[in-house]
Amino acid sequence: MLLSTLEEAAGLKVKGRKELIILLLHLVLKYNFVQFAGRTFQQVICTAMGTSCTPTYANLFLASYEVPVLKEFETHLLFYKHFIDDTFAIVRGTREDVAEYQRRKGESFGRE
């Protein structure tokens, strides 16, 4: 009964574990409510801070932009670490190589 209610709320059909995880993630990300000054608001853009799945969701989302750039520059990267949207990289190459890496990395996150 609970599963059918969740499926109906999300408009998704669960066939296995993968679909169940997607369904639950959808519900967590779509139904974010916050109270402020005695009023209740639904957050409709982005994810709610403090939601336990938000860091993982953010990492997966950003990886879709980051991975192509990392593959393109893998021969130039001596060291690369990131946490959510913070990045530390040691890039080997000419100044132009480093500048191109910075430009492409910035483009991948919507910055130019």
N, C-alpha and C positions, 0 to 999 in steps of 0.2 A: 504494500500500500504506500509506504513512504517513497519507494523508488518510482512508482508510477506518478506520484504527486510531483517529485523532483523533475521527472522527464517532461511532464506537462508544463511546469513552470519555465523550463529552459527550452522547450520545443525540440528536445533531442531524445533519441532512442538509444538505450543502453543495450549493447550486445555482448560486452565483455568488460574486463578490467580497464582496458584503455579508454573505452567510451565512458565508463564510470568516472575515471579521473578527469576526463575532459568535461563531463557534466558538472562535477563538483567544483572544478576550477571556474567554469563558466558562472556558476551560481555565486561563488565567492567574489569574483571580479565584477559581476553585474549588480549585485544587491549590496552595495556598500552604503551604509547610512551613518550619518554623524549628527550629533546634537550640538547646537550652539545657541546660546542666549535663549534657551527654552524652546527652540524650534528644531525640528528634525529635517535634515536635507539628505537627498540621495546623491552620492557622488557619481557622476556620469562620465567624467573624463579621467583617465589614468586609473591608478590603483590606490587603494587606501594605505597610508603609512601605518605600519604596525601590524598589517595582515601578514601572517606567518609565511604565506606563499609568495609574497611580493618580491623578495630578493631573487628567488629562483625564476620567477616569471620575468623579471627585469633582465637577468642574465641570459635567459633564452632569447628574449626579444633582441637585446643588443648583439648577441652572437650572430644573429642573422645578417647584421650589417658588418660586423667586425671580421668574421671568418674570411670573406673574400679578400679583404685588404691584407690580412695576415698571410694568406697563401701567396698573394702577389709579392710580398716583401720578405718572405721567409728566409731567403738567402742573405738578407741585410740585417735581420734581427738576431742580436747576440743574446738578448734577454728581454722577456716580455711578461709582465704581470698586470692583472687588473682586478679591481673590486667594484662591481656595479659599473659606474661610469668614470671611475678614476683609473688612470693608466700610467704605468712606468715602463719605458722601453729604452734599451740601449741599441742604437742603430749603427751598423758599420757601413761606411761608404763615404762618398763625397758630400759636400754641403748640399749639392743638388739632390742627391739621393735622400738625405734627411729631410730636406724641404718638401720633396715629392711625397715622402711617407706622411709627413705632417698634413700636407694638403689632402691626400687621399683619406687619411684617418679622420680628419675634420669633416670631409664630405660625407663619410659613412655615417656620421652622427648628425647630419643636417647643418653643419657649420662650415663656412668657407672662409 
